[in-house]
Amino acid sequence: MQVDELLKPFPIKEFHPFPRALMGPGAHEMIGPEAKKLGFSRTLIMTSGLRGTDIVHKIAESMKYHGLEVVIYDQVESNPKDYNVMDAVALYQENKCDSFVSIGGGSSHDACKGARISVAHDGRNVNEFEGFNKSENPKNPPHIAVSTTAGTGSETSWAYVITDTTTDPDNPHKYVAFDDHSVASLAIDDPTLYYDCPIDYTAQCGFDVLAHASEPYVSRLDFQPSLGNALHAIKLTARHLRTAVWNGQDLAGREGMMYAQYIAAQAFNSGGLGIIHSISHAVSAFYDTHHGLNNAIALPRVWAFNMPVHYKRFAEIAQAMGIDTHGMSDVQAADAALGAAIGLLRDVGIPERFVDVDQNSYSKNRLGQGPTKYYENSKVIKGDAADVDRITRHVLGDACTPGNAKECTFDTVRPVVEHCMTGDLDDLLS
């Protein structure tokens, strides 16, 4: 059943599983013994390659030291594509692997989750599993997810996001699959692995965390077990993101964001998301832009859109962000929260509109060959009326949209998308 169908007739809400996790400095050094405990023998490592670091090499060698065989697929792209998943599945089957390790951020973890589901169904195309719990075989290969960014929390969630490149290049489709069977067997979060994360990646991933935390806090699902984690993740992000960005070797900042991203993902895991994510998915479907960057640009506009139905919750977000709301009304405090989010975005140096994004000026990787015609005409974000229309239509079909705090129609969402493209953030504060 889809979320929008579930919201209307049933008061019952579902709490989705989390994996066991090892968290803290040095946690990644436990991967060899932990893999053996899970029964690993020949493992496929899925990663983007993490060029400029030796992280993949160190983990692979550690596994070999503990007697494990390793095969590496290092062609995962940002916004992982269906062909990334299926190429990895073919390599897994060809080498008779029995387990997976993903190393990286959400792209590596999501591609790996999709590959596990495909392997469990004899190599069926990953696109067949779009939606909610579409897999039929609960037994898929064990999976250790090692995070090198503080962003998606994919290592602890039941969601994975894939771009379907089999669709018309003029009408691409990026989707979310939610599947309890995709949850990793073990999550490893080690803040020392974040030291090599570039400044812009760190900032963009941090806004993914803020989106993950704020959306379930105001979601129509109103899932009480998620609210505490959501609010605390907002507090941690407001406290630590600036330090993590501008002093990336600061352990406290990196560790604070590690916990923020982890518990924010646990909040949305059952508490739902909204159109911050739907807009992000749509824009990256057409332009292959970084998910966290998209969330950062969309977040202030969507907060402003949703505030009229949840002023009190946004007032509480303001407090979590460190604002003294004493003497303020809920409306004033909500406005202050919006101002704090815009201030944070500016402090960490993120572009404020989609038309300001230079595809060649930030650190996002796009590895592998793939169907290059899919993006060959998408180097520059247009932001014109036709662009706004097609992105709005994609938003309305996204699985995250039904959980949004405020009801979404084409006429109500289109101005939000248009403002994301070309609008001035100061307009939201006036």
C-alpha positions as CSV (number, residue, x, y, z in Angstrom):
1,M,0.0,0.0,0.0
2,Q,1.3,3.5,-0.9
3,V,1.8,6.1,1.9
4,D,-1.0,8.3,0.7
5,E,-3.4,5.4,0.8
6,L,-2.2,4.4,4.2
7,L,-2.7,7.9,5.7
8,K,-6.4,8.1,5.0
9,P,-8.1,5.0,6.2
10,F,-5.7,3.6,8.9
11,P,-4.5,5.0,12.2
12,I,-1.8,2.2,12.4
13,K,1.7,3.3,11.6
14,E,4.7,1.1,11.1
15,F,8.1,1.2,12.8
16,H,10.7,-0.1,10.4
17,P,13.9,-2.0,11.4
18,F,17.4,-0.7,11.9
19,P,20.7,-2.6,11.6
20,R,23.2,-3.2,14.3
21,A,25.9,-0.5,14.2
22,L,29.4,0.2,15.3
23,M,30.0,3.9,15.8
24,G,33.0,6.0,16.7
25,P,36.7,6.6,15.9
26,G,38.4,3.4,14.7
27,A,35.2,1.5,14.0
28,H,36.1,0.7,10.4
29,E,39.1,-1.3,11.7
30,M,36.6,-3.9,13.0
31,I,35.3,-4.8,9.5
32,G,37.4,-7.9,9.0
33,P,36.3,-9.7,12.2
34,E,32.7,-8.5,11.8
35,A,32.6,-9.8,8.3
36,K,33.8,-13.2,9.4
37,K,31.2,-13.3,12.1
38,L,28.5,-12.6,9.5
39,G,29.7,-15.5,7.4
40,F,31.4,-13.5,4.6
41,S,33.8,-15.5,2.4
42,R,34.0,-13.7,-1.0
43,T,32.8,-10.2,-0.9
44,L,31.9,-7.6,-3.5
45,I,32.9,-4.1,-2.4
46,M,30.7,-1.4,-4.0
47,T,32.0,2.1,-4.0
48,S,32.6,5.2,-6.1
49,G,36.3,4.7,-5.8
50,L,36.8,7.6,-3.4
51,R,39.5,9.0,-5.5
52,G,42.2,10.9,-3.7
53,T,41.9,8.7,-0.6
54,D,43.2,5.3,0.4
55,I,40.0,4.3,2.2
56,V,38.9,1.6,-0.2
57,H,42.4,0.1,-0.3
58,K,42.7,0.0,3.5
59,I,39.4,-1.7,4.0
60,A,40.0,-4.2,1.3
61,E,43.4,-5.1,2.6
62,S,42.1,-5.4,6.1
63,M,39.5,-7.9,4.9
64,K,42.1,-9.9,3.0
65,Y,44.3,-9.9,6.1
66,H,41.4,-11.7,7.9
67,G,41.2,-14.4,5.2
68,L,38.4,-12.9,3.1
69,E,38.4,-12.7,-0.7
70,V,37.5,-9.4,-2.2
71,V,36.1,-8.2,-5.6
72,I,35.8,-4.5,-6.1
73,Y,33.2,-2.6,-8.2
74,D,34.3,1.1,-8.0
75,Q,32.1,2.7,-10.7
76,V,29.1,3.8,-8.6
77,E,28.0,7.3,-9.7
78,S,26.5,10.1,-7.8
79,N,22.7,9.6,-7.9
80,P,23.3,5.9,-8.6
81,K,21.9,4.7,-11.9
82,D,20.2,1.4,-12.7
83,Y,23.1,0.3,-14.8
84,N,25.5,0.8,-11.8
85,V,23.4,-1.6,-9.9
86,M,23.1,-4.2,-12.6
87,D,26.8,-4.1,-13.6
88,A,27.6,-4.8,-9.9
89,V,25.0,-7.7,-9.9
90,A,26.7,-9.2,-13.0
91,L,30.1,-8.9,-11.3
92,Y,28.8,-10.5,-8.1
93,Q,27.3,-13.4,-9.9
94,E,30.3,-13.9,-12.2
95,N,32.7,-14.1,-9.2
96,K,30.3,-16.2,-7.1
97,C,30.3,-13.8,-4.3
98,D,28.3,-14.3,-1.1
99,S,28.3,-10.9,0.5
100,F,28.5,-7.1,0.0
101,V,30.4,-4.2,1.5
102,S,29.5,-0.7,0.5
103,I,32.0,2.1,1.2
104,G,31.1,5.8,0.7
105,G,28.0,7.9,1.1
106,G,24.4,7.3,0.1
107,S,25.2,6.5,-3.5
108,S,27.3,3.5,-2.7
109,H,25.0,2.3,0.0
110,D,21.8,2.7,-2.2
111,A,23.4,1.0,-5.2
112,C,24.4,-1.8,-3.0
113,K,21.0,-2.2,-1.4
114,G,19.5,-2.4,-4.9
115,A,22.1,-4.9,-6.0
116,R,21.3,-7.2,-3.0
117,I,17.6,-7.1,-3.8
118,S,18.3,-7.9,-7.4
119,V,20.7,-10.8,-6.5
120,A,18.0,-12.3,-4.2
121,H,15.6,-12.3,-7.2
122,D,18.0,-14.1,-9.6
123,G,19.3,-10.8,-11.2
124,R,15.9,-9.2,-12.0
125,N,16.3,-5.6,-13.0
126,V,16.4,-3.3,-9.9
127,N,13.8,-1.0,-11.5
128,E,11.2,-3.7,-10.9
129,F,11.4,-3.0,-7.1
130,E,10.4,0.6,-7.1
131,G,7.8,1.4,-4.4
132,F,7.1,-0.1,-1.0
133,N,8.3,-3.6,-0.1
134,K,8.2,-4.9,-3.6
135,S,10.8,-7.6,-3.0
136,E,9.5,-11.1,-2.5
137,N,12.5,-12.9,-1.1
138,P,13.5,-11.9,2.4
139,K,16.8,-13.7,2.2
140,N,19.4,-11.6,0.4
141,P,23.2,-11.5,0.9
142,P,24.6,-10.0,4.1
143,H,25.8,-6.4,3.8
144,I,28.2,-4.2,5.8
145,A,27.7,-0.4,5.0
146,V,30.8,1.7,5.8
147,S,30.0,5.5,5.7
148,T,32.5,8.1,4.6
149,T,30.1,11.0,4.6
150,A,27.7,12.5,7.2
151,G,24.6,12.8,5.1
152,T,22.1,10.2,3.9
153,G,22.1,7.8,6.7
154,S,21.4,5.1,4.1
155,E,23.5,2.7,6.2
156,T,20.6,2.6,8.8
157,S,17.5,3.1,6.7
158,W,15.1,1.0,4.7
159,A,15.2,3.3,1.6
160,Y,17.3,3.4,-1.5
161,V,17.2,5.8,-4.4
162,I,17.9,4.9,-8.0
163,T,17.8,6.7,-11.3
164,D,16.0,4.7,-14.0
165,T,17.8,5.4,-17.3
166,T,15.5,3.2,-19.3
167,T,13.0,6.0,-19.5
168,D,12.9,8.7,-22.2
169,P,16.0,11.0,-21.9
170,D,13.6,13.9,-22.0
171,N,11.6,12.6,-19.1
172,P,14.0,10.8,-16.7
173,H,12.8,9.1,-13.6
174,K,14.5,8.9,-10.2
175,Y,12.6,6.9,-7.6
176,V,12.7,5.8,-4.0
177,A,12.4,2.1,-3.1
178,F,11.4,1.4,0.5
179,D,12.1,-2.2,1.4
180,D,12.6,-3.8,4.9
181,H,14.6,-6.5,3.2
182,S,17.2,-3.9,2.0
183,V,18.3,-2.9,5.5
184,A,22.1,-3.5,5.9
185,S,23.3,-6.3,8.2
186,L,25.8,-4.0,9.9
187,A,26.4,-0.2,9.8
188,I,29.9,1.2,10.5
189,D,30.2,4.9,11.1
190,D,33.7,6.2,11.8
191,P,34.2,9.9,11.9
192,T,37.9,9.6,11.1
193,L,36.8,8.5,7.6
194,Y,35.1,11.9,7.1
195,Y,38.4,13.8,7.3
196,D,39.0,13.4,3.6
197,C,35.4,14.6,2.7
198,P,35.7,17.9,0.7
199,I,34.4,21.2,2.2
200,D,31.5,21.5,-0.3
201,Y,30.5,17.8,0.1
202,T,30.5,18.2,3.9
203,A,28.2,21.2,3.6
204,Q,25.8,19.6,1.2
205,C,25.6,16.4,3.1
206,G,24.9,18.4,6.2
207,F,21.8,19.9,4.7
208,D,20.7,16.4,3.7
209,V,20.8,15.7,7.5
210,L,18.8,18.8,8.2
211,A,16.2,17.8,5.6
212,H,16.0,14.2,7.0
213,A,15.5,15.6,10.5
214,S,13.0,18.4,9.8
215,E,10.7,16.6,7.4
216,P,9.6,13.8,9.8
217,Y,9.2,16.4,12.5
218,V,6.5,18.1,10.5
219,S,5.3,15.2,8.4
220,R,1.7,14.3,8.0
221,L,2.5,10.9,9.5
222,D,3.2,12.6,12.8
223,F,5.0,9.5,14.0
224,Q,5.7,10.0,17.7
225,P,8.7,7.6,18.0
226,S,10.5,9.7,15.4
227,L,10.1,13.2,16.9
228,G,12.8,13.0,19.6
229,N,15.4,11.8,17.2
230,A,14.4,14.4,14.6
231,L,14.6,17.3,17.0
232,H,18.0,16.2,18.4
233,A,19.4,15.7,14.9
234,I,18.5,19.3,14.1
235,K,20.2,20.5,17.3
236,L,23.4,18.5,16.5
237,T,23.4,19.8,12.9
238,A,23.0,23.4,14.0
239,R,25.8,22.9,16.6
240,H,28.4,21.0,14.5
241,L,27.9,21.6,10.8
242,R,29.9,24.9,10.6
243,T,32.8,23.3,12.4
244,A,32.8,20.2,10.3
245,V,32.8,22.3,7.1
246,W,35.4,24.9,8.0
247,N,37.7,22.7,10.2
248,G,37.3,19.2,8.8
249,Q,39.9,17.7,11.0
250,D,38.0,18.6,14.1
251,L,36.9,15.3,15.6
252,A,34.1,16.8,17.7
253,G,32.5,18.4,14.7
254,R,32.9,15.3,12.5
255,E,31.5,13.0,15.3
256,G,28.6,15.4,16.0
257,M,27.6,15.2,12.4
258,M,28.1,11.5,12.4
259,Y,25.5,11.1,15.1
260,A,23.2,13.8,13.6
261,Q,23.0,12.0,10.2
262,Y,22.5,8.6,11.8
263,I,19.6,9.5,14.1
264,A,18.1,11.8,11.4
265,A,17.8,8.8,9.2
266,Q,16.3,6.8,12.0
267,A,13.7,9.6,12.3
268,F,12.6,9.5,8.7
269,N,12.9,5.7,8.5
270,S,9.4,5.5,10.0
271,G,8.4,9.2,10.3
272,G,8.4,10.0,6.6
273,L,9.8,12.7,4.4
274,G,8.3,15.5,2.2
275,I,8.8,17.6,-0.9
276,I,12.3,18.8,0.0
277,H,13.3,15.3,-1.0
278,S,10.9,15.2,-3.9
279,I,12.3,18.3,-5.4
280,S,15.8,17.0,-4.9
281,H,15.0,13.8,-6.6
282,A,13.4,15.6,-9.5
283,V,16.2,18.0,-10.1
284,S,18.9,15.3,-9.9
285,A,16.8,13.2,-12.3
286,F,17.1,15.9,-14.9
287,Y,20.5,17.3,-14.1
288,D,22.4,14.7,-12.0
289,T,23.1,17.3,-9.3
290,H,24.2,16.3,-5.8
291,H,21.3,15.2,-3.6
292,G,22.5,17.2,-0.5
293,L,23.0,20.3,-2.6
294,N,19.5,20.0,-4.0
295,N,18.1,19.5,-0.5
296,A,19.9,22.6,0.7
297,I,18.4,24.8,-2.0
298,A,14.9,23.4,-1.6
299,L,14.8,23.4,2.2
300,P,14.1,27.1,3.0
301,R,11.4,27.3,0.3
302,V,9.7,24.1,1.6
303,W,9.9,25.2,5.2
304,A,8.2,28.5,4.2
305,F,5.6,26.5,2.2
306,N,4.8,24.2,5.2
307,M,5.0,26.7,8.1
308,P,1.4,27.8,8.0
309,V,0.2,24.3,8.9
310,H,2.9,23.7,11.6
311,Y,4.0,27.0,13.2
312,K,4.4,25.3,16.6
313,R,6.6,22.6,15.3
314,F,8.8,25.1,13.4
315,A,9.0,27.2,16.6
316,E,10.4,24.1,18.3
317,I,12.8,23.7,15.5
318,A,14.0,27.2,16.1
319,Q,14.8,26.3,19.7
320,A,16.7,23.3,18.6
321,M,18.7,25.5,16.3
322,G,19.8,27.6,19.3
323,I,17.4,30.5,19.0
324,D,16.2,32.1,22.1
325,T,12.4,32.2,21.4
326,H,11.4,33.7,24.8
327,G,8.7,36.3,24.2
328,M,8.2,35.2,20.6
329,S,4.9,33.9,19.2
330,D,5.0,30.6,17.4
331,V,4.8,32.5,14.1
332,Q,7.7,34.7,15.0
333,A,9.8,31.7,16.2
334,A,9.0,29.8,13.1
335,D,10.2,32.7,11.0
336,A,13.4,32.8,13.1
337,A,13.9,29.1,12.3
338,L,13.7,29.9,8.6
339,G,16.2,32.7,9.1
340,A,18.6,30.4,10.9
341,A,18.4,27.8,8.2
342,I,19.2,30.4,5.5
343,G,22.0,31.7,7.7
344,L,23.5,28.3,8.0
345,L,23.2,27.7,4.2
346,R,25.1,30.9,3.6
347,D,27.7,30.3,6.3
348,V,28.7,27.0,4.7
349,G,28.8,28.4,1.2
350,I,26.0,26.6,-0.6
351,P,24.5,28.2,-3.8
352,E,21.1,29.7,-3.1
353,R,19.3,29.0,-6.4
354,F,19.4,26.1,-8.8
355,V,20.3,28.4,-11.7
356,D,23.4,29.4,-9.7
357,V,24.8,25.9,-9.6
358,D,27.9,25.3,-11.7
359,Q,28.1,21.6,-12.5
360,N,31.9,21.9,-13.0
361,S,32.7,23.7,-9.8
362,Y,31.9,21.3,-7.0
363,S,33.3,17.9,-6.0
364,K,30.5,15.6,-7.1
365,N,31.9,12.5,-8.9
366,R,30.2,11.2,-12.0
367,L,32.1,8.0,-12.8
368,G,31.5,5.3,-15.4
369,Q,30.3,5.8,-19.0
370,G,26.6,4.9,-19.0
371,P,24.2,6.4,-21.5
372,T,25.9,9.7,-21.9
373,K,23.1,11.1,-24.0
374,Y,21.0,11.0,-20.9
375,Y,22.8,14.0,-19.5
376,E,24.6,15.5,-22.5
377,N,22.2,18.3,-22.8
378,S,21.9,19.0,-19.0
379,K,25.1,20.8,-18.2
380,V,23.3,24.0,-17.2
381,I,20.1,24.2,-15.2
382,K,17.6,26.1,-17.3
383,G,15.0,27.1,-14.7
384,D,12.6,28.3,-17.4
385,A,8.8,27.7,-17.4
386,A,9.1,24.4,-19.1
387,D,11.8,23.2,-16.7
388,V,9.7,24.2,-13.7
389,D,6.7,22.4,-15.2
390,R,8.5,19.1,-15.8
391,I,10.2,19.1,-12.4
392,T,6.9,19.9,-10.6
393,R,5.3,16.9,-12.4
394,H,8.1,14.7,-11.2
395,V,7.7,16.0,-7.6
396,L,4.0,15.1,-7.6
397,G,4.8,11.5,-8.5
398,D,7.5,11.0,-5.9
399,A,7.0,8.6,-3.0
400,C,8.1,11.2,-0.5
401,T,5.4,13.7,-1.5
402,P,2.4,12.2,0.3
403,G,4.1,12.7,3.7
404,N,4.6,16.4,3.2
405,A,3.1,18.6,5.9
406,K,1.0,20.6,3.5
407,E,-1.2,19.1,0.8
408,C,0.5,19.3,-2.6
409,T,-1.0,20.0,-6.0
410,F,0.5,21.2,-9.2
411,D,-0.7,24.7,-8.6
412,T,0.6,24.9,-5.0
413,V,3.9,23.2,-5.6
414,R,4.9,24.9,-8.9
415,P,5.6,28.3,-7.3
416,V,7.9,26.5,-4.7
417,V,9.8,24.8,-7.5
418,E,10.0,28.1,-9.4
419,H,11.4,29.9,-6.4
420,C,14.0,27.2,-5.9
421,M,15.1,27.8,-9.5
422,T,15.3,31.6,-9.6
423,G,13.9,33.1,-6.4
424,D,15.8,35.3,-3.9
425,L,16.0,33.8,-0.4
426,D,15.7,37.2,1.2
427,D,12.1,37.3,-0.2
428,L,11.2,34.5,2.3
429,L,12.3,36.7,5.2
430,S,10.5,39.9,4.3
